[in-house]
């Protein structure tokens, strides 16, 4: 092979490599993590003592004839079960006060 064509090929290869390395976009940082309940609302909208959710959901409403008449906002009915608490404590209040360890 000719030395000039080898040098031109090497220069093209090096310039392509450098353009790819310098022109690469950095990935954006991940969004901040917020703890989410099983209903999809953040845990900040739940009461810790009663485990009720204060968020509202948008539901479709219909008139007497069955035609769609818009949206209405209803309270979320979840009970904030996100694990590893026993399911009994979620749906029934504790009978005894918590013990001090």
HUWO-V958001 format. One record per pair of residues at least 12 apart in sequence whose C-alpha atoms are under 10 Angstrom apart, sorted by sequence separation. I is the first residue (numbers start at 1). GAP is how many residues later the second one is. D is the distance in Angstrom with one decimal. If there is no record, write none. Layout:
# HUWO-V958001
i=[I & I]
gap=[GAP & GAP]
d=[D & D]
This chain:
# HUWO-V958001
i=[41 & 58 & 59 & 60 & 61 & 79 & 41 & 42 & 58 & 59 & 60 & 39 & 41 & 57 & 58 & 59 & 41 & 57 & 58 & 59 & 37 & 39 & 56 & 57 & 58 & 56 & 57 & 58 & 55 & 56 & 57 & 58 & 55 & 56 & 57 & 55 & 56 & 57 & 54 & 55 & 56 & 53 & 54 & 55 & 52 & 53 & 54 & 55 & 52 & 53 & 54 & 52 & 53 & 52 & 53 & 51 & 52 & 53 & 51 & 52 & 50 & 51 & 50 & 51 & 46 & 47 & 48 & 46 & 47 & 46 & 41 & 45 & 39 & 41 & 43 & 39 & 40 & 42 & 51 & 52 & 39 & 41 & 43 & 51 & 38 & 39 & 40 & 50 & 51 & 37 & 38 & 39 & 50 & 37 & 38 & 39 & 50 & 51 & 37 & 38 & 39 & 50 & 36 & 37 & 38 & 49 & 37 & 38 & 36 & 37 & 35]
gap=[12 & 12 & 12 & 12 & 12 & 12 & 13 & 13 & 13 & 13 & 13 & 14 & 14 & 14 & 14 & 14 & 15 & 15 & 15 & 15 & 16 & 16 & 16 & 16 & 16 & 17 & 17 & 17 & 18 & 18 & 18 & 18 & 19 & 19 & 19 & 20 & 20 & 20 & 21 & 21 & 21 & 22 & 22 & 22 & 23 & 23 & 23 & 23 & 24 & 24 & 24 & 25 & 25 & 26 & 26 & 27 & 27 & 27 & 28 & 28 & 29 & 29 & 30 & 30 & 32 & 32 & 32 & 33 & 33 & 34 & 35 & 35 & 37 & 37 & 37 & 38 & 38 & 38 & 38 & 38 & 39 & 39 & 39 & 39 & 40 & 40 & 40 & 40 & 40 & 41 & 41 & 41 & 41 & 42 & 42 & 42 & 42 & 42 & 43 & 43 & 43 & 43 & 44 & 44 & 44 & 44 & 45 & 45 & 46 & 46 & 47]
d=[8.3 & 9.8 & 5.4 & 6.3 & 9.7 & 7.4 & 9.3 & 9.1 & 6.1 & 5.4 & 8.8 & 9.2 & 7.1 & 9.7 & 5.8 & 6.2 & 9.5 & 8.2 & 4.7 & 7.0 & 9.4 & 9.8 & 9.6 & 5.5 & 6.6 & 5.9 & 5.4 & 8.9 & 9.6 & 5.4 & 6.1 & 9.5 & 8.7 & 4.4 & 6.0 & 6.1 & 5.3 & 9.3 & 6.8 & 5.7 & 9.0 & 7.7 & 6.8 & 9.1 & 9.9 & 6.0 & 9.0 & 9.6 & 8.4 & 6.9 & 9.6 & 7.6 & 6.3 & 6.9 & 6.7 & 8.4 & 5.4 & 7.1 & 5.4 & 6.8 & 8.5 & 5.7 & 9.5 & 8.2 & 9.4 & 9.5 & 8.9 & 8.5 & 8.8 & 7.0 & 9.3 & 9.8 & 8.2 & 9.7 & 7.9 & 8.8 & 9.8 & 9.9 & 9.8 & 9.9 & 6.4 & 9.4 & 9.5 & 7.2 & 7.9 & 8.9 & 9.9 & 8.8 & 8.8 & 8.7 & 9.0 & 7.7 & 9.6 & 9.0 & 6.8 & 9.1 & 9.8 & 9.8 & 5.8 & 6.8 & 9.5 & 8.1 & 9.2 & 7.0 & 6.2 & 9.3 & 5.8 & 9.5 & 8.2 & 9.6 & 9.5]
